[in-house]
Amino acid sequence: MTDDFEPRQALATATAARQRLAARAASPRWYAPLYGLGTGGIVASVGLPGPWPVAGSVVCLLFVAALYSVWKAKTGLSVNGYRRGRTLPLTLGFLAVILGLAFVAVHFGRDEGKAWVPLACGAVAAIVAAFASAAWDRLWRAEMTEQL
Amino acid sequence: MPPHGLDAVIHAPVRLQICAMLSATDEAEFALLRDETGVSESVLSKHLKQLEDAGYVTLRKATVASRQRTWAGLTRKGRAAFAAHVEALNRLVRSEPAAAGVLETPDGAPRR
């Protein structure tokens, strides 16, 4: 078989494949709020006194890991949060905010004994993480739909 | 080197689609690639093997809930090759009339 090769058609085929993947990769609505809950739990835990920093962090980390496993099994995809591309600035900014909140939670919660501060930081982290997760998902899928 | 900088391994439409999908992610499951390319499992396996032999794709088997799944991911070499292939295609589109003479050989490799 000898066909005329159309580079434009080849690019359209490749772009369409990525666009189909983008449609399929959409996270379910419950993913971002649950991710926020897990992340907020980690931030709150590290600032609380007693056994909370270890126990709470481990439980919340396992929860977030399980959440990602469910998403992976559901979509048939695996993606690194630190991947290069449009999502990287969001990932780094998100990490900076979460680490800042964790630092504040530890400083005021464990060093100064104000237990309400880690809880407040955890609540803020939960909201930030939920929005960041949804935004990351949108950015990633928008990148996939671009013309190659 | 294939004409116009096109990659002979990636050039075939099914392999082009596989690489396009894998370029957007770390790994994709075999069943997803089969569904999205619309080919049979044996045909997909053959294309993946060709990509693996070229060093463009890694295949990994993982058992989840007593069910074995195969995951495919682009290697660094594969990502670079796909990016170069797309760039070559874009160059051809920019010089469209000159591209009219590029044909496909029976094994899917591009030639003039």
Interface residues (C-beta under 8 A of the other chain):
Chain A: M1 T2 D3 D4 F5 P7 R8 A10 L11 T13 A14 T15 A17 R18 R20 L21 A22 R24 A25 A73 T75 G76 L77 S78 V79 N80 R83 W140 E143 M144 L148
Chain B: H11 P13 L16 Q17 C19 A20 M21 S23 A24 T25 D26 E27 A28 E29 A31 L32 E36 T37 V64 W71 G73 V86 L89 N90 L92 V93 E96 A99 A100 V102 L103 E104 T105 P106 P110
